Amino acid sequence: MPVQVKGYLLIAMATTLWGLAGAVAKYFFNQALSPFILVQIRLTVSAVLLVVFLYLRYPGLLRLDKADYKKWNTFTRNWAFPPGRTRGQPSRILPSSTILKWTRSGR
């Protein structure tokens, strides 16, 4: 398949999915689904689809070298417990779901 035709097909597919997403969101809102829940569903489904796609198409991108484990450990340790804080003190960085839960007005 020529690259230009493939590009047009991908653009057509993206616009179709974009339009479909609005219709599906409106349906769920009419069924009294919270926007926060819908966002969580969208993020979870897209993350799962991305991991499955990468696993099937580019499995090497999901592999970690031994040196990467040390970087990951350092990142997660500093994210959860920034330097200067002990395990008894909460992190200043909160997950977005927690922030949204605390800032929802009237609930």
C-alpha angles and dihedrals in degrees: 000000000000116000093238093054090047089052092052091049092050091049091049091049092048093050091047092051091045091055093043091053091061093050092047091048091051090050092052092046089053088053088058096253113158116245088230091057091047091053090049091050092049093049093047095048093047092048092050092047091049093051092047091049092049092046092052100037106027109015092166090069091064095053120098125208120222090257090056092059091063091050091048092048091050092048095050094043092051092044096052096035111021117207112281094033127096128217090264093060119077121238121255088225110081128184113258091241090060092048091049091049092052095045099046104119120226097007 
